[in-house]
Amino acid sequence: MQSAPEAIIYCEGAYQNTYGKTAHGLMRRSKRFSIRAVIDSTASPADAGELLDGIKNSIPVVNSLSQAQQYLSTNVERYLVIGLATDGGVLPATAHPVIRSAITAGMHVICGLHDYLQEQQEFLELALKHDVKLVDVRKPPHPKNLHFFSGKISEVQSKKVAVLGTDSAIGKRTTAWKIVEGLEASGRKAELIGTGQTAWLQGAKFSIVLDALPNDFVTGELEHAAWLAWNEMKPDYLVVEGQGSLLHPAFPGGFEILAAIKPDFIILQHAPKRTEYDGFPYRLHSLKQQIDALEAIAEKKVTAITINHEKMTKAEVEAWAKTTENELKIPCIDMLWMNPQSILKLL
């Protein structure tokens, strides 16, 4: 049996903040790669899992590519994955020498930013010389390969769960995977519809990269991914990873998912301690405003609230969840810290 490709994650300066969310996703789940190390000199030395979730996973956080390469096996396909999610998808200049060194060492490079590796001559020439691949996950597909909305979503008989959020970088994808895992553990068949570069990197079979698509094709590609998953796998549930938020000034995505997928259930991820949209000096709309907006557009009630516990203790999370459940009369839980059965039973 062929070994899975091994990967080093480049996350310099970002592993301990939201700009490292691609790296975080790969730490929590990766079917596409065997992750061997994370590069972030500002967080090294550390265990990547312990630093992220308090649970050791024996993946080291190191200072440099040369240190990370010590953890690679011989005779396997090797990748450098850019684990950053920066504002505007810009590749930091500090990453360039690391990418050059990786290519020279015979490593393929994967990037999910809007700065395309394949359009930078220095990388192209070096990759050709060393016979390695440059993969730009966020590069827009040719329009001839895209799908326009057709209404075939009505053929999909799976129950559809949309995991949306009140902000970007708030844990929607992690919660979506946790719901998939919970449904599977209860004997249901579930598929994740990935909508960003990280879900694709994690190995989600039915994925699009929503913010790489021309606007004309966003709903059509969402619809097609769901339709394809239904036709190929016949799952009981399709769980759709949200993007941005309905009211976010810079990162939309909620409306398109509601319009194209027509979900049966809406799970809303929220970070109670946030007061501004991530990375922007704009007041975060209240939870009630966000719920009202979603329910007005979807013509469905929000099924449950899931919590991002950043800057909160477990006691604070439990108290906030209890108060919010009493106010909204729907389940409110932290999928990483609490038992998800109340949500799974509703689904």
C-alpha positions as CSV (number, residue, x, y, z in Angstrom):
1,M,0.0,0.0,0.0
2,Q,1.4,3.4,-1.0
3,S,2.3,5.8,1.8
4,A,0.4,9.0,2.0
5,P,2.3,12.1,0.8
6,E,4.1,13.8,3.7
7,A,3.7,17.5,4.3
8,I,5.4,20.4,6.2
9,I,3.0,23.3,7.0
10,Y,4.4,26.8,6.6
11,C,2.7,29.1,9.1
12,E,5.3,31.6,10.1
13,G,4.0,34.1,12.6
14,A,0.4,32.9,12.5
15,Y,0.0,29.5,14.2
16,Q,-1.4,31.3,17.4
17,N,-3.9,33.6,15.6
18,T,-6.7,33.3,13.0
19,Y,-4.3,33.9,10.1
20,G,-3.2,30.3,10.7
21,K,-6.6,28.7,10.3
22,T,-5.5,26.6,7.3
23,A,-2.7,25.1,9.4
24,H,-5.2,24.6,12.3
25,G,-7.6,22.7,10.0
26,L,-4.8,20.4,8.8
27,M,-3.7,19.7,12.4
28,R,-7.2,18.6,13.3
29,R,-7.9,16.5,10.2
30,S,-6.0,15.5,7.1
31,K,-6.8,12.6,4.8
32,R,-4.8,14.0,1.9
33,F,-1.4,14.3,3.7
34,S,0.6,12.9,6.6
35,I,1.6,16.1,8.4
36,R,5.1,15.9,9.8
37,A,5.9,19.4,11.1
38,V,4.7,23.1,11.3
39,I,7.1,26.0,10.7
40,D,6.5,29.0,13.0
41,S,9.5,30.4,14.8
42,T,7.2,32.6,17.0
43,A,5.5,29.4,18.5
44,S,8.5,27.0,18.5
45,P,9.4,24.8,20.2
46,A,6.0,23.2,20.9
47,D,3.7,20.3,20.1
48,A,1.3,21.5,17.4
49,G,-1.8,19.8,18.9
50,E,-1.1,20.8,22.4
51,L,-0.6,24.4,21.4
52,L,-3.9,24.4,19.4
53,D,-6.3,22.3,21.4
54,G,-4.4,21.2,24.5
55,I,-4.1,17.7,23.2
56,K,-0.7,16.4,22.0
57,N,-0.5,15.0,18.5
58,S,3.4,14.6,18.3
59,I,3.6,17.0,15.4
60,P,6.4,19.5,16.2
61,V,6.3,23.3,15.7
62,V,9.8,24.2,14.5
63,N,11.8,27.3,13.6
64,S,12.8,26.6,10.0
65,L,12.4,24.4,6.9
66,S,15.7,22.7,7.6
67,Q,14.5,21.7,11.1
68,A,11.2,20.5,9.7
69,Q,12.8,18.4,7.0
70,Q,14.4,16.2,9.7
71,Y,11.0,14.8,10.3
72,L,10.4,13.7,6.7
73,S,10.7,10.1,5.7
74,T,12.8,9.0,2.7
75,N,11.3,7.7,-0.6
76,V,7.9,9.4,-0.2
77,E,6.2,12.2,-2.0
78,R,6.8,15.4,0.0
79,Y,5.0,18.7,0.0
80,L,5.3,22.2,1.5
81,V,1.8,23.5,2.2
82,I,1.3,27.2,2.8
83,G,-0.9,27.1,6.0
84,L,-1.7,30.8,6.0
85,A,-5.0,32.6,5.4
86,T,-4.1,36.3,5.1
87,D,-6.2,39.3,4.3
88,G,-6.7,39.5,0.6
89,G,-4.9,36.2,0.1
90,V,-1.4,37.8,-0.1
91,L,1.7,35.6,0.1
92,P,4.1,37.3,2.5
93,A,7.5,38.1,1.1
94,T,9.1,36.2,4.0
95,A,7.7,33.0,2.6
96,H,9.6,33.3,-0.7
97,P,13.0,32.0,0.4
98,V,11.3,29.1,2.2
99,I,9.4,28.2,-1.0
100,R,12.6,28.4,-3.0
101,S,14.4,26.1,-0.6
102,A,11.6,23.6,-0.6
103,I,11.5,23.4,-4.4
104,T,15.3,23.0,-4.5
105,A,15.0,20.2,-2.0
106,G,12.5,18.4,-4.4
107,M,9.3,19.3,-2.5
108,H,6.0,20.1,-4.3
109,V,4.4,23.3,-3.0
110,I,0.7,23.9,-2.5
111,C,-0.7,27.4,-1.8
112,G,-4.3,28.4,-1.1
113,L,-3.7,32.2,-1.4
114,H,-4.6,34.5,-4.2
115,D,-0.9,35.0,-5.0
116,Y,-0.5,32.2,-7.5
117,L,2.8,30.3,-7.4
118,Q,2.4,29.4,-11.1
119,E,2.4,33.0,-12.1
120,Q,5.8,33.8,-10.4
121,Q,8.6,33.3,-12.7
122,E,11.2,32.5,-10.1
123,F,9.1,29.6,-8.8
124,L,8.2,28.4,-12.2
125,E,11.8,28.2,-13.4
126,L,13.0,26.5,-10.2
127,A,10.1,24.0,-10.2
128,L,10.8,23.1,-13.8
129,K,14.5,22.6,-13.0
130,H,13.8,20.3,-10.0
131,D,10.7,18.5,-11.5
132,V,8.2,19.5,-8.8
133,K,4.6,20.6,-8.9
134,L,3.2,24.1,-8.0
135,V,-0.4,23.8,-7.0
136,D,-2.6,26.9,-6.6
137,V,-5.8,25.8,-4.9
138,R,-7.5,29.1,-5.2
139,K,-6.8,29.7,-8.9
140,P,-10.2,30.2,-10.7
141,P,-11.2,27.2,-13.0
142,H,-11.9,27.9,-16.6
143,P,-15.5,28.9,-17.1
144,K,-16.1,26.0,-19.4
145,N,-15.5,23.7,-16.4
146,L,-18.0,25.5,-14.2
147,H,-21.7,25.0,-13.6
148,F,-24.5,27.5,-13.7
149,F,-27.4,27.1,-11.2
150,S,-30.0,24.9,-12.7
151,G,-32.4,23.9,-10.0
152,K,-31.1,20.3,-9.8
153,I,-30.6,20.8,-6.0
154,S,-34.3,19.7,-5.8
155,E,-33.2,16.2,-6.8
156,V,-31.0,15.8,-3.7
157,Q,-32.7,13.7,-1.1
158,S,-30.1,14.0,1.6
159,K,-30.9,16.2,4.6
160,K,-28.9,19.4,4.1
161,V,-27.1,21.1,7.1
162,A,-25.6,24.5,6.6
163,V,-22.9,25.5,9.2
164,L,-22.8,29.3,8.9
165,G,-21.2,31.8,11.2
166,T,-21.4,35.3,12.6
167,D,-17.9,36.1,11.4
168,S,-15.0,34.8,9.3
169,A,-12.3,32.5,10.8
170,I,-14.7,31.5,13.6
171,G,-14.6,27.7,13.4
172,K,-17.4,26.8,10.9
173,R,-15.3,24.1,9.1
174,T,-14.2,22.5,12.4
175,T,-17.8,22.4,13.6
176,A,-19.0,21.0,10.2
177,W,-16.5,18.1,10.5
178,K,-17.5,17.4,14.1
179,I,-21.1,17.1,12.9
180,V,-20.1,14.8,10.1
181,E,-18.2,12.7,12.6
182,G,-21.1,12.7,15.1
183,L,-23.6,11.6,12.4
184,E,-21.3,8.8,11.2
185,A,-20.8,7.6,14.8
186,S,-24.5,7.3,15.2
187,G,-24.8,5.1,12.1
188,R,-25.8,7.8,9.6
189,K,-24.0,8.4,6.3
190,A,-22.7,12.0,5.9
191,E,-20.6,13.9,3.4
192,L,-18.9,17.3,3.9
193,I,-19.4,19.9,1.1
194,G,-16.2,21.9,1.5
195,T,-16.3,25.5,0.3
196,G,-12.7,26.7,1.0
197,Q,-9.1,25.8,0.3
198,T,-8.6,24.1,3.7
199,A,-11.4,21.6,3.3
200,W,-9.8,20.6,0.0
201,L,-6.4,20.3,1.6
202,Q,-7.9,18.2,4.3
203,G,-9.2,15.7,1.7
204,A,-12.9,16.6,1.4
205,K,-14.0,14.8,-1.7
206,F,-16.8,17.2,-2.6
207,S,-15.3,20.6,-2.5
208,I,-15.3,23.9,-4.2
209,V,-13.2,27.0,-3.4
210,L,-16.0,29.6,-3.2
211,D,-13.8,32.8,-3.3
212,A,-12.0,31.6,-6.4
213,L,-15.2,31.5,-8.5
214,P,-16.7,34.2,-10.8
215,N,-19.9,35.4,-9.1
216,D,-22.0,34.0,-11.9
217,F,-21.0,30.4,-11.0
218,V,-21.0,30.5,-7.2
219,T,-24.5,29.1,-6.6
220,G,-24.2,26.7,-9.5
221,E,-20.9,25.2,-8.2
222,L,-22.4,24.9,-4.7
223,E,-25.5,23.2,-6.2
224,H,-23.3,20.9,-8.4
225,A,-21.1,19.8,-5.5
226,A,-24.2,18.8,-3.4
227,W,-25.8,17.1,-6.4
228,L,-22.6,15.2,-7.2
229,A,-22.3,14.0,-3.6
230,W,-25.9,12.8,-3.6
231,N,-25.5,11.0,-6.9
232,E,-22.2,9.3,-6.0
233,M,-22.6,8.5,-2.3
234,K,-26.3,8.7,-1.5
235,P,-25.6,10.1,2.0
236,D,-28.3,10.6,4.6
237,Y,-26.8,14.1,5.3
238,L,-24.9,16.7,3.4
239,V,-23.0,19.1,5.8
240,V,-22.0,22.4,4.1
241,E,-19.1,24.4,5.4
242,G,-19.9,28.1,5.6
243,Q,-17.8,31.0,4.4
244,G,-17.5,34.5,5.8
245,S,-20.9,35.5,7.3
246,L,-24.1,36.9,6.0
247,L,-23.4,40.4,7.4
248,H,-19.6,40.5,7.1
249,P,-18.4,43.5,5.1
250,A,-15.4,41.8,3.4
251,F,-16.1,38.0,3.4
252,P,-19.7,37.2,2.2
253,G,-20.9,33.6,1.4
254,G,-23.8,33.0,3.7
255,F,-26.5,34.2,1.2
256,E,-25.1,32.1,-1.6
257,I,-25.2,28.9,0.5
258,L,-28.7,29.6,1.6
259,A,-29.9,30.3,-1.9
260,A,-28.2,27.4,-3.6
261,I,-28.3,24.6,-1.0
262,K,-31.7,25.4,0.5
263,P,-30.7,23.8,3.8
264,D,-33.0,21.8,6.0
265,F,-31.0,22.9,9.1
266,I,-29.0,26.0,9.9
267,I,-26.2,25.7,12.6
268,L,-24.8,29.1,13.5
269,Q,-21.2,29.4,14.9
270,H,-20.5,32.3,17.2
271,A,-17.7,33.7,19.3
272,P,-19.3,35.4,22.3
273,K,-16.1,37.4,23.2
274,R,-15.7,39.0,19.7
275,T,-16.8,42.6,19.5
276,E,-15.5,43.4,15.9
277,Y,-15.3,41.5,12.7
278,D,-12.1,39.5,12.5
279,G,-9.4,41.8,11.1
280,F,-11.6,44.8,10.6
281,P,-12.6,47.8,12.8
282,Y,-16.3,47.2,12.4
283,R,-18.7,46.3,15.2
284,L,-19.8,42.7,15.0
285,H,-23.6,42.6,14.6
286,S,-25.3,41.0,17.6
287,L,-26.3,37.4,17.7
288,K,-29.9,38.3,17.5
289,Q,-29.3,40.5,14.4
290,Q,-27.5,37.7,12.7
291,I,-30.2,35.1,13.5
292,D,-33.0,37.5,12.3
293,A,-31.2,38.1,9.0
294,L,-30.6,34.4,8.4
295,E,-34.1,33.4,9.2
296,A,-35.6,36.2,7.1
297,I,-33.7,35.0,4.0
298,A,-33.8,31.3,4.6
299,E,-37.4,31.2,5.8
300,K,-36.2,28.6,8.3
301,K,-35.4,28.8,12.0
302,V,-31.8,28.5,13.2
303,T,-31.5,25.0,14.5
304,A,-28.7,25.5,17.1
305,I,-25.8,27.8,18.1
306,T,-22.3,26.4,18.3
307,I,-19.6,28.3,20.2
308,N,-16.1,29.4,19.4
309,H,-14.5,29.5,22.9
310,E,-11.7,31.9,22.1
311,K,-10.7,34.0,25.2
312,M,-13.2,32.0,27.3
313,T,-12.8,29.5,30.2
314,K,-14.9,26.3,30.2
315,A,-17.0,27.8,33.1
316,E,-17.7,30.9,31.0
317,V,-18.7,28.8,28.0
318,E,-21.1,26.7,30.0
319,A,-22.7,29.7,31.6
320,W,-23.1,31.5,28.3
321,A,-24.5,28.4,26.7
322,K,-27.1,28.0,29.5
323,T,-28.2,31.6,29.3
324,T,-28.4,31.6,25.5
325,E,-30.3,28.3,25.4
326,N,-32.9,29.8,27.9
327,E,-33.2,32.9,25.7
328,L,-33.4,31.3,22.3
329,K,-35.0,27.9,23.2
330,I,-32.5,26.1,21.0
331,P,-29.3,24.0,21.8
332,C,-26.1,26.0,22.3
333,I,-22.9,24.0,22.7
334,D,-19.1,24.1,22.1
335,M,-18.4,21.2,19.7
336,L,-14.8,20.9,21.1
337,W,-15.6,21.1,24.8
338,M,-19.2,19.8,25.2
339,N,-21.3,16.8,24.2
340,P,-22.8,17.4,20.8
341,Q,-25.8,14.9,21.3
342,S,-28.4,17.7,21.7
343,I,-27.6,19.0,18.2
344,L,-27.2,15.5,16.6
345,K,-30.6,14.4,18.0
346,L,-32.3,17.4,16.4
347,L,-30.7,16.6,13.0
